[in-house]
Amino acid sequence: MSADNGIYILHTKDGYRVTHAQAIENIEWQPDESGFNLRTLYNYFRDSVCYKSKKEASDRAVELYEEEISGPCGIVEYGISFIEATHIEFPSEQPSCCKNPLRTSTDGQVQCYNCGEYLDE
Ligand SMILES: [Zn+2]
């Protein structure tokens, strides 16, 4: 089984955010015009401090890397990567749903397959 995890540094207009995540490709699943799925991006990075410098963000990434390596999982498959998104602002609150919701219906309720949001139809 693959860990499919990495430490990611997201660079947006306002600074840098750092997270440990699995399946990072989800941030580009069903993107809007920004090239990202902003709701997923928000969910992945919202718990991070916003660092103003690349140096601070990199230091935090190394710290997280070492925590993961010495943790129960013991592996960081993709190491540390930068995600350049300097054309966007990090959302200030959770976007209500993806710009292109993928409707799926279960038990009579319509839900977005991408983000899990329930949609009123
Ligand atoms: Zn959605």
Residues whose N, C-alpha, C, O or C-beta is under 5 A from the ligand:
A	BS01	ZN	C97 C98 P101 C112 N114 C115 E117
